[in-house]
């Protein structure tokens, strides 16, 4: 949530949750709620929209894509790529305007699916992994294309690789990947191959990272902490008090009262001097 300030009034701006390009919209949901998107960039030359989203290890997620175009003769589908790997796709219904397709599971076989879940990558000290980190690790992509349908095939051919290792000395701040959750039994299922025609009509890329990393690199704005004002005691030093000073301190009761006030003021002064302002230390890490 971004923050803007005008005088003493603070206004919070809610970040967008959906990426949109022409008639197509895409978003990622966790616990039934779309995730906020940050640093959204759009390229009309390549029909691509990119953004950053916060990920939390152990959380299941789903990918959504909506087609709001009028019905036509073309067969159009949306296809999901997880960490650079093609997963599977769904076709938009030609007669159903604003049709939304959802991807929440990967096929393990023709009878078993497993849900997508954000997971933690495995660190290794094996030298072969120093420069082996995939450039697409940490990305979820949706491609919308015109397609031609082909033959049917067994979903087991779409095995998703979920074991990812990152070298300890890697400069890439990829701490999360996509894993799979508990399996679910489904009726026997066959998928149908499809071939994209021409360039994608839209391409949505969600780059996911741990929320704290996004904050440390300034992608998620962090509101500035409010400064506390030290309480001050105002002492009246008018002429009358100065002139009556001798009689005031000669009075035992009033003199004792003023002495207590003086000691209390000194204690407060010492307390204020001893307070330390909290410091925030962050390390900027390469997220590309």
ZAZAMI-42282 format. One record per residue (C-alpha): x, z negated, y; residue in one letter; residue number from 1. Coordinates in nm, 4 decimals, decimal comma. Last residue first. Example, Ala and Ser with C-alpha at 12.3 -4.5 7.8 and 13.67 -1.06 7.14 Angstrom:
          x          z          y   r     k
     1,3670    -0,7140    -0,1060   S     2
     1,2300    -0,7800    -0,4500   A     1
//
This chain:
          x          z          y   r     k
     1,6285     1,1459    -0,9429   X   288
     1,5839     0,7710    -0,9132   X   287
     1,9350     0,6859    -0,7926   X   286
     1,9487     0,3079    -0,7407   X   285
     1,9453     0,1093    -0,4180   X   284
     2,0330    -0,2528    -0,4882   X   283
     1,8218    -0,5173    -0,3248   X   282
     1,8983    -0,8581    -0,1741   X   281
     1,6234    -1,0415     0,0098   X   280
     1,7211    -1,3532     0,2050   X   279
     1,5060    -1,6577     0,2707   X   278
     1,5747    -1,8211     0,6070   X   277
     1,7459    -2,1558     0,5652   X   276
     1,6016    -2,4799     0,7014   X   275
     1,8648    -2,7363     0,7982   X   274
     1,8370    -2,6795     1,1739   X   273
     1,4583    -2,7294     1,1658   X   272
     1,4968    -3,0589     0,9813   X   271
     1,7557    -3,1868     1,2298   X   270
     1,5218    -3,1173     1,5229   X   269
     1,2311    -3,2838     1,3432   X   268
     1,4390    -3,5977     1,2858   X   267
     1,5477    -3,6059     1,6520   X   266
     1,1847    -3,5793     1,7697   X   265
     1,0826    -3,8666     1,5408   X   264
     1,3649    -4,0817     1,6761   X   263
     1,2566    -4,0193     2,0367   X   262
     0,8894    -4,0876     1,9568   X   261
     0,9832    -4,4164     1,7894   X   260
     1,1856    -4,5206     2,0961   X   259
     0,8912    -4,4356     2,3207   X   258
     0,6611    -4,6668     2,1224   X   257
     0,9160    -4,9498     2,1263   X   256
     0,9498    -4,9217     2,5042   X   255
     0,5727    -4,9174     2,5492   X   254
     0,5347    -5,2441     2,3587   X   253
     0,8384    -5,4181     2,5111   X   252
     0,7550    -5,3126     2,8720   X   251
     1,0932    -5,2893     3,0451   X   250
     1,1099    -4,9311     2,9241   X   249
     0,8037    -4,8365     3,1262   X   248
     0,9049    -5,0420     3,4335   X   247
     1,2384    -4,8628     3,4567   X   246
     1,0954    -4,5181     3,3964   X   245
     0,8169    -4,5408     3,6521   X   244
     0,9959    -4,3102     3,8910   X   243
     1,0836    -4,0705     3,6146   X   242
     0,7309    -4,0742     3,4750   X   241
     0,5782    -4,0153     3,8192   X   240
     0,8138    -3,7277     3,8838   X   239
     0,6874    -3,5405     3,5778   X   238
     0,8823    -3,5212     3,2544   X   237
     0,5943    -3,4646     3,0096   X   236
     0,7348    -3,4070     2,6635   X   235
     0,6261    -3,0983     2,4690   X   234
     0,6839    -3,1224     2,0949   X   233
     0,7726    -2,7963     1,9223   X   232
     0,6637    -2,6642     1,5844   X   231
     0,9006    -2,4064     1,4411   X   230
     0,7476    -2,0580     1,4304   X   229
     0,7209    -1,9024     1,0881   X   228
     0,8194    -1,5383     1,0575   X   227
     0,5893    -1,3149     0,8504   X   226
     0,7651    -1,1212     0,5773   X   225
     0,7917    -0,7439     0,6327   X   224
     0,5523    -0,5467     0,4124   X   223
     0,7285    -0,3554     0,1302   X   222
     0,6651     0,0186     0,1246   X   221
     0,6709     0,1784    -0,2236   X   220
     0,9274     0,4586    -0,2160   X   219
     1,1790     0,2404    -0,0316   X   218
     1,4398     0,2442    -0,3065   X   217
     1,4015    -0,1244    -0,3899   X   216
     1,0222    -0,0875    -0,3911   X   215
     1,0313     0,1991    -0,6403   X   214
     1,2728     0,0017    -0,8571   X   213
     1,0415    -0,3025    -0,8465   X   212
     0,7444    -0,0882    -0,9567   X   211
     0,9226     0,0372    -1,2687   X   210
     0,9405     0,4161    -1,2630   X   209
     0,7078     0,7119    -1,3180   X   208
     0,7519     1,0650    -1,1881   X   207
     0,4099     1,2329    -1,1966   X   206
     0,4313     1,6125    -1,1860   X   205
     0,1206     1,8253    -1,1266   X   204
     0,1430     2,2014    -1,1811   X   203
    -0,1333     2,4353    -1,0702   X   202
    -0,2376     2,7926    -1,1442   X   201
     0,0573     2,8117    -1,3827   X   200
     0,2466     3,1431    -1,3770   X   199
     0,1321     3,4352    -1,5887   X   198
    -0,0926     3,4061    -1,8935   X   197
    -0,0427     3,0926    -2,1001   X   196
    -0,0664     3,1219    -2,4780   X   195
    -0,2975     2,9012    -2,6799   X   194
    -0,2721     2,7585    -3,0297   X   193
    -0,5770     2,5952    -3,1789   X   192
    -0,5848     2,2423    -3,3118   X   191
    -0,7230     2,1218    -3,6434   X   190
    -0,8813     1,7822    -3,7019   X   189
    -0,9789     1,5776    -4,0062   X   188
    -1,1960     1,2883    -3,8790   X   187
    -1,0051     1,0210    -3,6846   X   186
    -0,8066     0,7086    -3,7792   X   185
    -0,6428     0,5242    -3,4918   X   184
    -0,2759     0,4266    -3,4749   X   183
    -0,1415     0,1426    -3,2616   X   182
     0,0600     0,2394    -2,9550   X   181
     0,2906     0,5301    -2,8754   X   180
     0,5877     0,5458    -2,6417   X   179
     0,6445     0,6989    -2,3004   X   178
     0,9700     0,6110    -2,1260   X   177
     1,0823     0,3354    -1,8916   X   176
     1,4192     0,2219    -1,7568   X   175
     1,5281     0,5478    -1,5985   X   174
     1,7419     0,4548    -1,2990   X   173
     1,9888     0,7386    -1,3495   X   172
     2,3450     0,6279    -1,2882   X   171
     2,4096     0,5967    -1,6631   X   170
     2,6702     0,3351    -1,7445   X   169
     2,4514     0,1586    -2,0038   X   168
     2,3784     0,4902    -2,1741   X   167
     2,0118     0,5783    -2,2167   X   166
     1,8434     0,6096    -2,5562   X   165
     1,4947     0,7515    -2,6125   X   164
     1,2852     0,7157    -2,9267   X   163
     0,9421     0,8606    -2,8410   X   162
     0,9669     1,2151    -2,9752   X   161
     0,6124     1,3520    -2,9940   X   160
     0,5217     1,5303    -3,3176   X   159
     0,3145     1,8377    -3,2364   X   158
     0,3413     2,0048    -3,5780   X   157
     0,1286     1,7230    -3,7221   X   156
    -0,1619     1,8709    -3,5243   X   155
    -0,2124     2,1308    -3,8033   X   154
    -0,2685     2,4840    -3,6748   X   153
    -0,5458     2,7196    -3,5670   X   152
    -0,4700     3,0739    -3,4522   X   151
    -0,4507     3,2053    -3,0976   X   150
    -0,6394     3,1626    -2,7703   X   149
    -0,5393     3,3449    -2,4535   X   148
    -0,4824     3,1209    -2,1563   X   147
    -0,5123     3,0921    -1,7791   X   146
    -0,3055     2,7915    -1,6838   X   145
    -0,3197     2,4357    -1,5494   X   144
    -0,0024     2,2356    -1,6128   X   143
     0,0021     1,8554    -1,6198   X   142
     0,3356     1,6730    -1,6130   X   141
     0,4430     1,3207    -1,6983   X   140
     0,8005     1,2388    -1,6016   X   139
     1,0413     0,9549    -1,6806   X   138
     1,2704     1,1673    -1,8960   X   137
     1,2531     1,5229    -1,7613   X   136
     1,6228     1,5472    -1,6716   X   135
     1,7007     1,4380    -2,0255   X   134
     1,9704     1,1723    -2,0569   X   133
     2,2663     1,3143    -2,2500   X   132
     2,5357     1,2571    -1,9902   X   131
     2,6652     0,9215    -2,1166   X   130
     2,4715     0,9450    -2,4464   X   129
     2,7619     1,0648    -2,6626   X   128
     2,9640     0,7700    -2,5358   X   127
     2,7658     0,5190    -2,7408   X   126
     2,7158     0,2060    -2,5290   X   125
     2,3381     0,2062    -2,5739   X   124
     2,0308     0,1027    -2,3788   X   123
     1,6881     0,1584    -2,5337   X   122
     1,4125     0,2763    -2,3015   X   121
     1,1233     0,0412    -2,2277   X   120
     0,7692     0,1600    -2,3001   X   119
     0,4659     0,2956    -2,1144   X   118
     0,1892     0,3595    -2,3665   X   117
     0,0144     0,6757    -2,4857   X   116
    -0,2380     0,6053    -2,7587   X   115
    -0,1809     0,6960    -3,1261   X   114
    -0,3736     0,9532    -3,3296   X   113
    -0,4241     0,9889    -3,7048   X   112
    -0,6239     1,2289    -3,9231   X   111
    -0,4658     1,5713    -3,8598   X   110
    -0,1325     1,3977    -3,8162   X   109
     0,0500     1,2004    -3,5462   X   108
    -0,1658     1,3431    -3,2699   X   107
    -0,0965     1,1947    -2,9279   X   106
    -0,3561     0,9932    -2,7405   X   105
    -0,4913     0,9460    -2,3865   X   104
    -0,5493     1,2968    -2,2540   X   103
    -0,8692     1,3565    -2,0571   X   102
    -1,0420     1,6741    -1,9447   X   101
    -1,2698     1,6820    -1,6411   X   100
    -1,5358     1,9481    -1,5755   X    99
    -1,6177     1,9732    -1,2067   X    98
    -1,8272     2,2861    -1,2761   X    97
    -1,9381     2,3130    -1,6393   X    96
    -2,0208     2,6696    -1,7428   X    95
    -1,6597     2,7706    -1,8082   X    94
    -1,5777     2,4536    -2,0008   X    93
    -1,2174     2,3593    -1,9299   X    92
    -0,9892     2,3873    -2,2304   X    91
    -0,7738     2,1012    -2,3535   X    90
    -0,4010     2,0774    -2,4161   X    89
    -0,1358     1,9265    -2,6391   X    88
     0,1980     1,7446    -2,6172   X    87
     0,4741     1,9635    -2,4803   X    86
     0,7882     1,7569    -2,4400   X    85
     0,9662     1,7063    -2,1072   X    84
     0,9085     1,3313    -2,0908   X    83
     0,5423     1,3949    -2,1798   X    82
     0,4021     1,7406    -2,1059   X    81
     0,0233     1,7761    -2,0845   X    80
    -0,1691     2,1039    -2,0868   X    79
    -0,4822     2,1962    -1,8912   X    78
    -0,6829     2,5031    -1,9893   X    77
    -0,8491     2,8036    -1,8316   X    76
    -1,0336     3,0830    -2,0097   X    75
    -1,1150     3,3470    -1,7503   X    74
    -1,4646     3,4925    -1,7157   X    73
    -1,5736     3,2693    -1,4314   X    72
    -1,7537     2,9454    -1,3504   X    71
    -1,6977     2,8067    -1,0021   X    70
    -1,3878     2,5979    -0,9426   X    69
    -1,3930     2,2169    -0,9584   X    68
    -1,1476     2,1813    -1,2467   X    67
    -1,0484     1,8216    -1,3179   X    66
    -0,7398     1,6794    -1,4881   X    65
    -0,6925     1,3328    -1,6343   X    64
    -0,4004     1,1550    -1,8023   X    63
    -0,4493     0,8214    -1,9790   X    62
    -0,2431     0,5039    -1,9864   X    61
    -0,1560     0,2148    -2,2163   X    60
     0,0480    -0,0677    -2,0626   X    59
     0,3364    -0,2225    -2,2572   X    58
     0,6002    -0,1524    -1,9941   X    57
     0,4528    -0,1199    -1,6455   X    56
     0,4784     0,2061    -1,4544   X    55
     0,4554     0,2681    -1,0792   X    54
     0,3794     0,6268    -0,9696   X    53
     0,5941     0,8800    -0,7838   X    52
     0,4717     1,2221    -0,6685   X    51
     0,4917     1,5956    -0,7275   X    50
     0,2548     1,8846    -0,6502   X    49
     0,3337     2,2373    -0,7676   X    48
     0,1782     2,5768    -0,6992   X    47
     0,5297     2,7280    -0,6828   X    46
     0,5118     2,8685    -0,3290   X    45
     0,2365     2,6235    -0,2353   X    44
     0,4825     2,3368    -0,2752   X    43
     0,3275     1,9928    -0,2288   X    42
     0,5084     1,6588    -0,2013   X    41
     0,3527     1,3145    -0,2535   X    40
     0,5865     1,0275    -0,1692   X    39
     0,3659     0,7703    -0,3460   X    38
     0,0701     0,7778    -0,5871   X    37
    -0,1546     0,4816    -0,6646   X    36
    -0,2671     0,4590    -1,0260   X    35
    -0,6251     0,5488    -1,1172   X    34
    -0,8212     0,2563    -1,2693   X    33
    -0,9554     0,2359    -1,6263   X    32
    -0,6945    -0,0149    -1,7395   X    31
    -0,4250     0,2350    -1,6396   X    30
    -0,5201     0,5792    -1,5087   X    29
    -0,3196     0,8906    -1,4265   X    28
    -0,4471     1,1580    -1,1884   X    27
    -0,5021     1,5322    -1,1573   X    26
    -0,7129     1,7575    -0,9337   X    25
    -0,7654     2,1335    -0,9431   X    24
    -0,9646     2,3607    -0,7125   X    23
    -0,6797     2,4170    -0,4612   X    22
    -0,4096     2,1632    -0,5388   X    21
    -0,4962     1,7946    -0,5600   X    20
    -0,3052     1,4865    -0,6714   X    19
    -0,5089     1,1688    -0,7089   X    18
    -0,4550     0,8009    -0,6280   X    17
    -0,3921     0,8226    -0,2552   X    16
    -0,2198     0,5298    -0,0817   X    15
    -0,4405     0,2671     0,0874   X    14
    -0,3392     0,2141     0,4495   X    13
    -0,3196    -0,1474     0,5671   X    12
    -0,3723    -0,2179     0,9369   X    11
    -0,2095    -0,5182     1,1088   X    10
    -0,3280    -0,6242     1,4547   X     9
    -0,0955    -0,8254     1,6806   X     8
     0,0272    -0,5229     1,8769   X     7
    -0,0329    -0,2235     1,6482   X     6
     0,1076    -0,2481     1,2973   X     5
     0,1130    -0,0036     1,0062   X     4
     0,1350    -0,0958     0,6400   X     3
     0,1565     0,1143     0,3249   X     2
     0,0000     0,0000     0,0000   X     1
//
